[in-house]
């Protein structure tokens, strides 16, 4: 298919993919994971997933307010009913994803429509689970989505490519390309962003990865990466998704291996005698994915070992 023929993957992205595969293997060594541990990690990640995905679309609830709504079932003063319903809808959509995912799962039209229906059910019932029948424009995007009459065929084509035609493609790359192509097709009037972040995580979870949570603070970079992908350059999108996935893998590993204290803010790491670089340079390495690092809010965290590994590779 023309839209994937010319995709080129930077060597740094390939190296990061190997690193993520190793981290997933390390998690698998701990299986079976005790149900209580698994439940605690999953619940925390799901709240972050709901908060960040909704926030990217303009929801103003904070992370703590999102948690209160989901865990205590109460409303937050000063917030709209729509924002509350978006939170509840997203939780129900995640529960649906978790109920259908398994190693042999194949993507279906029904599941796409069902996930969208759950995302929109209490908000815009008339459009929930129904592909659009008219044109749309996306503010800030560098493209116009295809004619509504082409949407169904393009969606079926994407499903077939995802399930059949790319079995040799790395599953993270496959999920990322699916993410972009779905947004480009823009099959629904509203709810495309939240739906695709559920669907591409469904594809990752099928491969035993945790969900990749694209952070609210990376919203501008995320939209810029999608625009770049419209012009054939996928590497920024690959980088954002890989970094989001690595953060989730690190959360699992820190709980399973009790190594959370190894990670420190970069501002602290650069004060160690073994680190030969300044904060600005190490932060750049983290942003570009050249060292093992993850982001919390606006702060990047890494380890002395990660910087040392980069130094060793550079000397070679």
N, C-alpha and C positions, 0 to 999 in steps of 0.2 A: 504494500500500500504506500502511495506516494508520501503520506504524512509521517511515515516512520523510516522510509528508505535512507534519508540523509542525516539521521541522528548520529552525532559524534559524541563520545563520552571521554572527558578529560582523564588523564592517567591518575590524577589526584582522587577523582570520584571512584575509580576502580579500586584504588588502595583502600579507600574508606569502606567500600562494600566488603572487602575481605575482613576488615576490622570488625564490622558489624556481624558478619557470619561467625567469627570467632567468639564474640560476646554472646551470641545466641547459643552457641555450642557450650559455653561455660554455664549458661542458665540451665540448659538441658541436663548437665551433669548433676544438678540438684533435684531433678525430678525423680519420684513424684514430690511436688512441693506441698507442704502441709496446707490443708484447705483454709485454715485461719489466716496464714501468711499470705496465701494467694488472694484471698478475699480482701484483705486490708490493702494490698498493693493495687488491686483492680479497682476498688471503690475510690481510692484517692486519685488514680489516673483518670477514671471516668468523670469525676467532678471537674478536674482540670480540663478535660476534653470538652465537656459541655460549656464551661465558662469561656474558654478561649475561642471555640468555634462560633459561639453566639456573639462574643465581643467583636470578632472580626467583621461580623455583619451589622454592628452598631448597637447591640444590646449593652446597656449601661450597668447591669448588675455586677457587683464585685465578686471575687472568688468566694469570699466568706458568705456573702448574701446568697450566692448560688447554692452553697453548701446548706445553709439554713433552710432554704425552700425545699431542697431534696430530702434532707435528713429529718427535719422537724415539721414539714408541711405547712409552714406559716407564710404569710405574705409580708413583704418588706415595704415599710412606709415610704412613700414618695416615688415608688417605681410603678410603671404601667402594668396593667393586667397582661398585655401582650408579652412583655418581657418575662413575666412569671410563666405564661403558657409556653413560650419558646423553650424555657428551661425544662419543664415537665415533658414536653414533646420530645426533646432531644434525649432525655433519659429513656423514654419508652423506645425510641429508635435504637439506642445502644443495646438495650435489652433484646430487641429483635435480632440485631446483628449477632449478639452472643448466642442466641438460641439456634441460629442456622449455620454458624461457622463450624467447619470440620475439615480435615486434611484433603478430602476428596470433593470439596465444594466446588461447584461451577456457577458462575454468575448467570442470573436469569433476568428477563424483563420483569417478571412478577416481583422479584425482590427489590429491584430499582424502584418500581412504582410503590411498593409497600413501604419502603424506607422514606420516600418522599411524602407519602400520605401521612405517616406518623409525624414527620417534621412539621407538616402544615395543618394537621387535623383540627386543632382547636383554634386556629388562626384564620385560615382561608380555606374553608371546607370545599368551596366550589372548584378550587384548582388542585386540591390535594390528590396526588397520585395520578394526575392527568397531564400528558405532554401538551405543550402549548400549541395553539392553532392560529397564532398570529406572530408578527415580527416583534423583536425586542432589541433594545440597545443597552449597552453596559457603560455606565459612567466611568470614565478614566481608562477604558480598555482601548487597545489599538486595532480593534477589529469589530466587524459587525457579525453577530451569529447568523448561521445559515437560515434560509427561508424555512418557514414552519412546515411546508409540504415535504421537505427533505429530512426533517428531524427523525422520524421513525426509522427510516432506512439507515441513516447514519448511526443511530443508537444500536440497531441490530448488528451493523458492521463492527462497531466497537466491541460489543459483547462477544461476537465470534472471534475477533482478534485476541481479546483478553483470554478466552477459554481455550482456543485451539491453535491459532497461527503463530504464537510466539513462545512455544514451550521451552525454547533454548535461551530465552532472555532472562536475565537475573530477575527474580520476583519483585525486588524493590524498584528496579528500573521499570518493569512492567506496570506496577501500581502507579508510579509517578507519571508515566506516559498516559495511562488510563485517566488519571486525575486531570491532566491538561486537556485531553481530547474531549472529555465529558464537559468541562467548562466551556470549551470552544463550541460544542454542539448546543449547549445551553438548552436542554430539552424542556425545562419548565419555566413558567413565568416568574416564579420566585422560589427560593429555597434551594437553588442549585449548589451554592457553596457548602452549606451544611450537609446536603445530601452527598456530595462527592467526597467530603472528608470522612463521612461514614463508610461510603462504598470502597474508597481506596484502602481504608483501614481494614475493612472486611477482607480484602485481597491479601493484605499483610498478615492478618491474624490467621488466615488459612495456612500460611507458611510458618506458623508458630512464632511469629513476631508479635510484640505488644503493639498497641496503637501508637502511631506517630502523631504527636500533638503539636500542631503549628501554633506558635504563641501569638497572642494578641500584639505583643510588642514588635513582632516581625511582620505585621500586616503589610506595611509599605513594601518591604523586600519581597514578600510573597506575591503581591500583585505585580510587582516589577518582573519577577521571575516568570510568571504566567505570560506576561506581555512578550518577554524575550522568547519564550517557547513558541508563541504565535509566529515568530520570525525564524523558527528552526533551531534556536539555541536553547537546549534543555538543561544545560549544566548548572545554572543558577537554581532551577527548580529541583534538580537532583540533590544539590547541596543542602537546600533548606529542608527537604524531606528526610535526607539522611541524618542531618543534625537533630531533627525532631525525633527520629526513631532512635538514634543513639542515646539521647537524653532518657527516653523510656527504658531502654535496655540497662542504662546505668542505674536507674532507680531500682529495677529488679535486682541487679547485682549487688547494690549497696545494702539491700535488705537481706539477701541470701548469703552474702559473703562477709557481712559486717565490715566493709571497707570504706564506708562513707567518709571517714575522717581523712582518707587519702586525698580527697578532692578539697581544694581550697580556692578562694577567689584569686584570680591572677595577680591582683595587687599584693597578695601575701606571698604567692609563689615566687615572684621575682625578687623578694628579699632574701631568699635562701642562697647560701654561698655556691651551691651547685648549679644555679641557673645563670647562664652568661648573658641573658638578654634583658632588656627593659620591658616595662608593662605594655607599651604601645606595640612593640614587635610581637610579643607573645599573644596579645589580644588579636593581632592580625592573623597569626597562625591559627588561632582558634576559629576565627570567623571564616577562614578559607578551608577549614577542615583538615589542616595539615598536622594537627596534634589531637590527641584524645581529649575532648573538652565538651562541656554542655553549658547551657544558658539557663539561668533563673532570673526572671525579670529582665533587668538590663545588665546583670552581672554574669561574666563568664567564669566557670570553674574548671580547673585542670589539676594535674598532679606533677610532682617533680619527675616521676618516671616518664611521663608523656613527653616532657621537654627534653629529658635525657635521650629518649629514643629518637627524637627529631635530630638532636645534635649528632648522634651516631650515624644516622642515615646521611646527614649533610657531609660528614667527614669522608664517607665512602665515595 
